[in-house]
Amino acid sequence: MLETIRPLNQLPSPKANFLLGHSSYFSKDPLQFLCDCQQQYDGIIPLRLGFSQACFIADPSLILEVLRERTVFTKGTPGWESIRTLVGRGLLGSDGDFWARQRQLTQPIFHQQRIVAYSDLMVKATEKLLTEWQDGATRDVHEDMMHLTLDVVMQTLLGIDIEGQAAQAISHALDLSMEWFSQQQKQGFLLPNNFPFPLTRRYFSALREMDAFIYELIQQRRSSQEDTGDLLSMLLQVKDEDGSQMSDRQLRDELATLVLAGHETTANALAWTWMLLAQNPDAEAKLHEELDRVLQGRSPTMADIAHLTFTQNVLKESMRLYPPVVLIARSADRDYVLDGCEIPEKCIVLISPWVMQRSEQYFEQPLAFKPERWENNLEKQLPKGVYIPFGEGPRICIGKGFAQMEATLLLATLAQQYQLRLMSEQPVEALPSITLRPKHGLLATLHKRMNLSQ
């Protein structure tokens, strides 16, 4: 018997506005709207965003299928067009054969032996931040984490100093990109990217300044042919099977992609981790016990990471509750039957790590911060498609190992020395943009610890 294929618009869905569809609900509070959808409906949930047909996927096996079918579900959405203004056609923003070629060329720079060499640099950058921290001081911890991870990525990726003009131009462009993308998202991506808002003009001006520095650095490296040991040097050396290398534009796009992915996401993950530790003193005490026992007052090294299991579980749990990327969007390049339902060509397909990772179907006390839940290989016991802070399928984050090593070393170095207490009057609000930032920063008071070595 032939399977009956159901049209997407015949599946149960939330009530929509006649003109805007679900855009007004989605723009107002996308995370809560999608959580409500997941709780009230199953599997594939039809949506309409303005004039665009869309659906939200809330079943892990279907999420996995969408993420694995990369030639069918591509990054052809209006949202991705906005993101491409920053990352161009790098790994993050490309599709098809071009993406496959770039992935193959870029993969060797993230070989385990290569990224291990950056561990000492990461710790030294963190110790430099510690010289600025003082007992009793109040700091914007999100800002500190942004500065720290930018320092790490500038050194490992480009071999340049955080205080230089190039690093400041890149940081400025990234900050404006988050504001601009958030503005675009609130408008449902209905306006063209060049619509003359004041923020749009400032953003594209900052992009031009960033690009000027990046292209100048690429030209300097090509001229000198110097191998400085950073990721740019490796990208300049990689060759395709036919001997061709990346063009200046391809290098620019990959560098912008790696800066965004290697700086923004890790900084946000760490900021949310500090907040959760401050709110959960029992977990914080257990973290300190492990750091004191394993490190005994010395700086962490790559060899220590295997023994910092609770530290890693703290980060896993933090990224479960506050995934760096809360929404994954794809566009169907052709009609496709998913679980007996026809997904039409050009339909926008939405997946949310935030929603899946906070679902009571898969996690006991899903809103509680419980790092110990990751003991006994919980990650392997979960259905694939549930815990996806780094994505899944062939497009899983290429820098996953780099990011996990960086976050563990940075957290261990700082938490060994300090505990943080949030300012009670400060509102903490999640801002879903390209990544998930604390909207108003994260003000905290620093308290110097007396660890076991002292």
Secondary structure, DSSP 8 states (H G I E B T S, - for coil): -----EEGGGS-----BTTTBTHHHHHH-HHHHHHHHHHHS-SEEEEEETTEEEEEE--HHHHHHHHH-TTTEES-SHHHHHHHHHHTTSTTT--HHHHHHHHHHHGGGG-HHHHHTTHHHHHHHHHHHHTT--TT-EEEHHHHHHHHHHHHHIIIII---TTSHHHHHHHHHHHHHHHHHHHHHHTTT-S-TT---HHHHHHHHHHHHHHHHHHHHHHHHHHH----SSHHHHHHH---TTS----HHHHHHHHHHHHIIIIIHHHHHHHHHHHHHHH-HHHHHHHHHHHHHHHTTS---GGGGGG-HHHHHHHHHHHHHS-S---EEEEESS-EEETTEEE-TT-EEEE-HHHHHT-TTTSSSTTS--GGGGTTTHHHHS-TTSS-TT--GGGS-TTHHHHHHHHHHHHHHHHTTEEEEE-TT----EEESSSEEETT--EEEEEE---TT-
